[in-house]
Amino acid sequence: MFDDLILLAKGGLVAYLGSVKKIEEYFSSIGIDVPDRVNPPDHLIDILEGIEKPTSVTREQLPVIWMLHNGYPVPVDMLDLTEGLSTSSVSNSITSVGAAGGQTFAADMPDDSTSSGSKSKDLSNRKTPGLLRQYRYFLGRVLKQRLREGQMQAVDLMILLLAGACLGTLAKVTDETLDNAGYTYTVIAVSLLSMIAALRSYSLDKLQYKREAEAGISSLAHFLSKDTIDLFNVIIKPVAYLSMFYFFNNPRSSFQDNYIILMCLVYCVTGIAYVFAIAFTPSLAQLWAVLVPVVLTLVANQSKDSMVHQYFGNFCYTKWVLEAFVIANAERYSGVWLITRCKSLESGGYNLHDWSLCLIVLIVNGVIARIVALIVLLTR
């Protein structure tokens, strides 16, 4: 039911562009016949993919044959593919192009290009836009992409609402532990859900970025634009989770304190998710996004005298999140509860005056993770 069809060979080179009615006639003229009872486009795509191997030509020669068929000049680095072409239509195309003295890329090459193998000069006079201009362009593009993914974003928020309601109901507030158990579940849930959602920022467009990077775009502008748009999730996701968790759990700490802590947490884990998404395949990145929050939370919940906590505790972002939550709760205790508060803080190795330090460590971890992600993006 299509009027025209375009077939692309490896590298995005055109192997055919024209009427559907003439496609079999064209390929038959160069020695490629479609077998009976086989869908022509499927057969031709199989040839371009290397699954089917015709006897008359190779799949690498198909773009060159199309150039010669239409009288287009053949790039210097593809002239070797014209060797061995014996089809009459191809031979006539080569003769006509040579006789017409058509323009070739060889005219744009330096005199020693044949011997040195250097690439042709860039005669497009293109001026690459600056970092700020590229950033503004990518910002608009990523924003449009996120708006098109509005349904997926809504699903993420609904899952956070449901998680907040479930964990707020299941995790009972206990004054003896300053509600440490409830916040342990919170750290795991919010970290895991935020990481998996943040993986989509890079896992889905690696090939697109690779092509654009080879064309000369700014990787920094590309990275900053995605990170800027993702700040929306950093702001809104803690609200979605706390709107249910705070209602059902009713901790002593204020909604504002819990929101600030969760916002720093989401910022931190989003940066870590960037590293996973860029460095690993999508399936492996998801595995790491699930494994890391659970393992680090278990490490953070170890006794302060344990060897694991002493050597690895301070390097786990989960330890600083839990400490911030516990301190925010502890500050609401007074009177006879001061002894209980001191005991709970001492058992966890927490300091009542380290609330601001915990937030700073989380933000610094997020910044470091983003720097590592950018380095991986530039070096892969």
N, C-alpha and C positions, 0 to 999 in steps of 0.2 A: 504493500500500500504506500510505500515511499516513492517519491519522484526521483530523488537524487541520493547518492550514497558516497561517503568518503571513507577510504580505507587507509589507515596509518600504519606504516612499518615501524620498526624499532627506532627510537629517537624522535618520533613524531614526524617522520618524513612521509609525504603523500605518496601512496602507491596507486591510488585511483580516486578521481573526483569527477563525477558526472552522472549521467542518467542511469537509472537502474536497468532500463531496457537494453542498454549497450554494453553492460559490464561483462557479460559472458562473451560477447563478440570481441571485446578488447583483449581479454585474457586468452581467448582461444587463438588470437592472432600472434601471441607471443609464446604459444606452445603449452598453455595451461588450460586443460579442459575439465569441466565439472562433471564428475561421474553421474550416472543416472540415479534418480531417486535420492539425491543428496541436495540439501539446501545450499545454493550457491554462496551466500555470505558466510555461512559456517565453514565451508570448504576453503574459501579464500582466507579467512581469518586463521584457520589452522595452518595454512601455508606461511602466513606472515609470522605466526608464533613458532614455526619450525616443527610443528607436529607432523604435517604432511610435507614431503620433499619432492617437488617436481623435478623432472629429468632435464628439462630444457634450460632453466635458469635457476639461480639461487634466490632466496628471499631477500638477501642484501642487494641484489641487482634490480629488484622491482621498482624502487624509487628512481633509480637512474634511468630505467627504461621509460618510466612515466615522464621524466624530464625531457628525454630525447623525443618521445612521441609528441610532445607539445612544443618542441623547439626551444626549450629552456636551456640556458648554459649549465653545464655540469661543474660543480666545484672541483678545484684542483685535487683535494684530498679524496675525491671519489672517482677520479678518472680510471684508476686501476680496476674498478668494477665493470668498466665497459669492455674489458678484455674477454674474449670468448663468446660475446653476444653474436649469434649468427642468424637470428630471426630477421626475415626480410624487412619487416616494418621498422625494426630497430636500426638495421643497416641503412635504410633510407633516411631515417631521422638523423643519424650520425653524419651522413653525407650532406644532407641539406643544411644542417647547422654549420658544418665546416665550410661549405661553399658560400654560404651567406655571410661568412665572416662575422658571425654573431659574437656579441660581447661575452667574454669569459672572465672568470675570477683571476685568471693568470695575469691579466692586464694590471690588476691592482696589487700584484705581488712584487716584492723586491727582486732584483736581478739574481740574487743567490738563493731564491726561495726553493728552487728545485733541489739544490744540493743540500741545503741546510734543513729543509723540512719545516721551516717556521710557518706560522699561521698568517693568513692574510690580514692586512691592516684594517682597523675599524674606521670605515669611511662614513659612518652615520652621523658624525658630529654630535653625538648624543652627550648631553651633560647630565650626569647622575645627580638627582635631587639630594639636598642636604639631609642630615639626620632628622631635623625637626619636621621638615616637610614630609619625609617618609613616615615619621611617627604619626603625624596627623592623618595621613592616608590609611595606614594600617589600623589606626584607632577606629576610623569610620568603618572599615571592612570588618574588623572583629566585632564591633557593636552590631552590625547587621547580621552577622553569623549568630550571635547570641540571641538576637530577637527572633530569628528563624527557629532557634532551638528553645523557644519559650515554653513549649509543652514539657520538654525534658527538664528545664529549670524548675517548672512547677512541680514535677514529680519528685525532684530532689528535696524541695522544701516540704512537700507532703510527708516524705519519709522521715525527715527530721522532726516534724510535728508528731508523727506517730511514735518515733523513738523517744522523744521527750515525755510523752504521755505514759508510755509503758515503763520506762526507767524511773520516772518520777513516782509512779505507783508502787513499783517493786522495791525500790531502794528506800527503806524506812530511815528517818532521821534518828540518830542516836547521839545524845549529848556526850557520851563517854569517848567516842571517836571523832567528834566534831563532824559527823556525816561524811567520813572519809570514804566509806563504801559506795555511797551514792555518786560521789564525784569520780570514783574510779571507773564506774560504768559510763559516766558522762564522757570522760577523756577518751575511752576506747571507741564509743559510738560516734562522737563528733569527729574524731581523728579519722576513723575509717571511712565514714560517709563523705567527708570533705576531700580526702585524698582521692577516692575513686572518682568523684565528680571532677576534680582538678586534672586528672589524667587525660580527660578529653581535650584539654587545651592544646596538647602536642601529639598525642598518640594518633589522631585522625588525619593530620595533614603533614606528615613527615616528607612524603614524596613531593607535595606541593612546595614546601619550604626548600627542599633540595634544589628543585628546578629554579626557584626564584633566587636562591643564593648564588647559583651559578651564573645568573643573569646580572648579578651585581647589587642586589638589595642590601640594605643595612641589617645585619642580624640583630644588632642592638635595638634598632627601632622596632623590628618585628617582635622581639622578646618583651620590650617595655610596653608595647601596645596591648599584648595579651595579659600581661601582669596588671596593667591599669584597669582593664575591663573586669578582671577577676576580683578586683577590690570590692565590687558590688557584692560578691558572695561573702567576702570577709565581713562586710557590714550587716548583711541581711540574714545570713544563716544562724548566727547566735541568737537573733531575735526569734526566729522560727522555732528553734529548739527550746529556748528558755520560756517562751510563751506557754508551753505545756509543762515542761519539767518544773518550773518554779511554782506553778499553780498546784500541781499534784504533790510535790515533795515539800514545799514550804520550808526551805532552810532559813536559818537565822540571818545569814548574810543578805545584803541588799541586792535587788535586781540589777542595779547599776554596776556593782562590783563583779557580779557573775558575768554580766555582758562584756565588760572590759577584758576579763580573763579569757572568755571564750573567743573574743575577737582576736586577741593575740595568739591563741591556740590555732585558730583557722588560718591566720596569716603564716604561722610557722609551718604547719603541715602542708599548706598549698605549695610552698617553696620546695619541700621535700618531694612532693608528688611531681613537680616539674622535673626533678633529677631522674626519678624513676621513668617518667614518660619519655624523656629524651634518650636516656641511656639504654633502655631495654625495649624489647618487643611488647606490644599491648598485653598479651597474656601474662608474660613474666612481670610486667610492671604492676598489674592488678594483684598478682601474688604477693609482691613486696608491700604493696599498699595495705594489704590485709594483715600480713605477718608482722610488720614493724610496730604498729601501734599496740598490738597485743603483747608482744615480747617486751617492749620498753615499759609498758605499764606494769607488767609482772616484776621487772627489775626495780622499778620505782617503789613498789610495795614491799620490797624486802626489808628486813630489819636493818636499822642504821648500823648495827654492829657486824652485819654479814659482809663477807669479802666482796660479794658481787656489788652491793650497794656502795661500799667504800671506794672501789676502783672504777665503777661504771655509772654510779648513780648521778653524778653531776653532769655527765655527758648525755643523759636522757632528757629530752624535752618534757616527757611525762612527769618526771620528778618535780620540775619547776611549776607545772600546771597544778598538780595535786597540792603542792605547798601553798600556792597562791589561793586556792579554794579553801584550804584548811585555815589559813591565816585570816581570810575574809570572814569566815565563820567565827573564829576564836575572838576576834575583836568585838563581837556582839555579846560575849559572855561577861558577866560582872558579878560582884557580890560573892556568894558562896560558891559560885561556879568557877571562880578564879583558880582554885586548886585543881579542879578537873581539867581546866584549860591548860594549865602549866604541865600537867602530867601527859596529856595528849600531845602537846607540842614537843615535849622532851622525848617521848617514845618514838616520834617520827623524825627527830633531828631537825625540827623546823624552828625558825626564829621569827618572832612576832613582827620584827621590824624589817623583814626581807620581802614584803609584798611588792614594793616597787622594783626591787632587784629581780624578782621572778618574772615580772612583765618585760623588763629590759632584756633578760636572757632569752625569752621567747622571741622577741622581735629581732634580736641579733641572730638567733638561729635561723629565722626566716630569711634574713638578708644574706647570710652566708650560704644557705641552701640555694638561693636565687643566683648568687655569683657562681657557685659550682655548676648549676644548670646551664648558665650562659656559656661557661667555659666548655662544657661538654657539647653544647650546641655548636660552638665555633670549631671544635676539633674533630667532630665526627664526620 
